[in-house]
């Protein structure tokens, strides 16, 4: 091992098991990034399971998409407790405009594993559709990540 590598190892320190698993999840999730990955709810749910499935508290995120539904950026916006996360439409709109997204897929996890959308999930989805509609940004889906992830689009909830 060269001295440079030893120095890097000492400066950064060894990775914890959690860091290794998070890095592995990111690598696997990135492999799902293809031009058609976000036209299929099943593939989108798989991608989001890699990204959000490991959290012990609710995390609300956005998949920011271009006109061809290709991923511009995945952004985790809000973290909450084990059973709720506050979501602010103003902040969502700001991020969408910053990235010049044409469409979004909303996502959050349910750490309990039960992915059935709550009334609060339905309400915030409607509010975000209205807010993003004012700036001509399409909401393609809202995925609730859990043991069996749920797509609002598949259930006719959009």
Secondary structure, 3 states (H helix, E strand, C coil): CCHHHHHHHHHHCCCCHHHHHHHHHHHHHHHCCCCCCCCCHHHHHHHHHHHHCCCCCCEEEEEEECCCCCEEEEEEEEECCCCCCCCCHHHHHHHHHHCCCCEEEEEEECCCCCCCCCHHHHHHHHHHHHHHHCCCCEEEEEEEECCCCEECCCCCCC
